Amino acid sequence: MTQTNHRWTLMVYMAGDNGKTFEQLQGRTVFYGMEAQGWTDIQKMAAVGSTEDVAIVVQFDTLSDREHTYRIYIPPKGEKSQFEDILEHQSKVPNYLLNFTEYIPEQNTGDPASLTDFIVWGIQNYPAEDYAVILWNHGTGWKEDDIYEFARNRGVPIRATSDEVRSLTRSNRRLSHSFFLSSIIEVLNLQNEESRAIAFDDSSMDFLDNAKLQQAFQQAEEKSGQKVSLIGMDACLMSMVEVAYQLRENANCLVASQEVEPMDGWPYTAILQSLTGNSQMMPGELAKLIVQKYGLYYSEGLRGGGIGITQSATNLKVVEKVADAMGRLATVLGQSLTNQDIYAEVALSRAQRKVVRFRDEDFADLHDFVKIFRDEYAGDNTELRMVLDEVMNLIILEVEPQFILANVTGQKKSRAKGLSIYLPTHSYSQFYDRSDFASCGWGEFIRVHNEAN
């Protein structure tokens, strides 16, 4: 199936090895199993299929097959021997994909080498003018300490109450479904309550933190000589300035959600229908398309969770300007607070209280925070006002080069403008200092301010 004239090659890295029961958690699971949803999403891709201009490939690691991970070329519609329905609990490669599947040894999807190898394989076997890599799994923002530490400490108790579990499992979204909530409460209390990343692998008890994610893309580029044009995250909470900054040199565009995603995730059929129908679109156009189709899919009224959805496309070429501006904001605001500017203290307190937050309440919409602060600030610090305006303008002004290429929200998150930022009100995670973005000054500002309060 190898061709040399593709316009696009889409590589979907599906980390579906979740849902394992752990003896250390009294037979409970950490993550909700997404294997069935993975086969459903593959079916959605196959409903369109690859074309001469667009190649679609998947690497799917599952919990049920403990010997193999699948690399699947999604064939053109006419090449399928049979298009059968995939059962809800399908646990093997469906018949119509057997001739297009390569069986490789069981992969640890939390190992950056696994992602690197998949990207290099996709580039070598399905060369194209542009490449998009979609990371499909549970995701929880920049936070990146070891969520599987509990499994290495058999003495960890389970502290969740039945009322807590019931209150946390009412939503149909991926974060609630991704964790078995009686254990997630305990896991999130480990290591300063910070336990997040992407591409979690229950069997290997590993995951891709943002540094490893950056490493995987960098090594793939070094080995293949090709740079990925678009990074997509069909996962929760990953549209953050910290994540975008970490990946700023690894692609042109990032598409992700500020909020947790509904279990259905991305509407692959609609996205691929448009891409294969207009394969000449540039990376920014594809990024905008994904956001548009996502918004339309969840606005149709028949799918739960639509009123709280978010999805955005970020121009990674501009994120350094945002980091520089946020560094100046951290410096000026820090000086104002040190000088006991009561107006700055009041504005900061109100902005922290009123800002749009997400399922992880440490994550706040960056634009909304800055706008509220500016609106509430009654002082005369001209420099502070100027840097506030600069940050806001970088996010919302539609001038070239535009930072937020596209943004869609449901009614509940209508003020969200596309990127979140770490904004805890009290504590400060020691792990935040690992992120590249923290070094711009924002990390030090949050740490000093929260410790003082």
C-alpha angles and dihedrals in degrees: 000000000000112000133176102207104067117137092200136016116195116200117193114197103201114193099191100153093114136116097064116154115232124211087208088064095047093261095313128130130238098206129033110246112254100180094108090049088050093058089046091054091048087053089053089053092047090053085073102024132190122303135195088272101037125047119193120198132173135197107201123187113188137189095227097058107061095177105047145038117205127234107193131188107206101226128219111271093252093055097061114110089206134354103215128173114260111232119235092250098036108160102177140050108284117243097251091059099045094096091050099048129099117199114216128176117283109286132216100223090196090064111093089215089066092056091043092051092049093050092047091047090051093049094047096046100035106029116189143164092252134022130205121193117197119196109208120192143069113324134185111179129257097330108114119169122124110294090182094058089108090066090057092051110057091184096067109119127218109244103174116118124217090247091054091050093050093048093050099046100058095094122083094215129120099253093055092044094041093065128047092233098216087066101032091067089058094043092051090053091060120096099008093319093289118125115142144118134112142276096037117193114198096191093052093033089225140118142182112261116194095264091053090046090054090047093052094054093043093052091046089055092048093050098042102031088228129110123216113243099202134024115197127187115203088188141087132288097352100125095096132135087234092057093043092050092049090055097038094118097039102069144356099243139026123202117191146128128261091203131046112283126237112254091256090065118182122009095237096177094056093043094049094044089059095042095049089046091054107021094163093074116125124238093264090051092051090049090053091046093055091051092047094049091046091054093047092048093056096038093064091090099231096088121076121236097032096125091063101040126124133185130164143173119223129198103228091197090071100043094092089061089054091049091051091050092047089051090055090046091052091050097046094042091047091053091049092053092045089052088052096245097180091195091058091047092052094045092049092049092050093045092052090050099044102037121114108260132186139220088291099056092206087070117082133176106263098214094044091051094050093044094051091047092051093047092049097044111103098172131107101240100131094184091055092050092049095053091046089054091047093055092046093048093050089057103043110022112103097217127123123300088035116199104201103041096185138354133185129181140174122239095270092057100034093132093056111108103192112280133066128204134202105264112158115176098214120001131050123215115230087213093064090078088067092068117091091226094060090067092066087078101265093103093053092047093052093045095050094043095048094044089051089055 
